[in-house]
Amino acid sequence: MAVEAKLRYLRTSPRKVRLVADVIRGLSLKEAEEVLRFTTKRPTKPMLKLLRSAAANAEHNFNLRRENLYISEIRVDGGPILKRFRPRAKGAISPIQKKTSHIFIQLKEYDETKKKEAKGRKQKIEKVKQQEKPKGEGSKEQTREAKIKEVKEEGPKKSKGTKRQVFRRKAI
């Protein structure tokens, strides 16, 4: 079940709002709220308000639990542009564009299959970590000894050319 919420005509440019939207895209509702609370950008306050509104819609209208919700889609579109002018030197003017944004958030509920996949991924990661041998105190010495053995086995390196190159500071 998808729950949608919109915020229209926010008086902030879409470019600035997208910076915040990209940070919370795909996060669970709880994680997204925490991130927004500690982000120091101006659009975070209206975005947090919109996120909480979408969560309230999910609870009240569709009887969904807040713990099971995540942000499946978040989109920031440009709204209408207010055109103003600023006086400049010698009686000239320069245009100013006051941009607005439309924000669209869609929340979905976690599926049981997605939860199982996430648990499976975590278990795989733990197995890989367990397979890696923890390095002890003597690991540097062991690697150094292994490198020395490799060099001894290879023997001296052969030069590519027959002539020996002579380095001089200046050409004679």
Order of alpha helices (4+ residues) and beta strands (2+ residues): beta-alpha-alpha-alpha-beta-beta-beta-beta-alpha-alpha
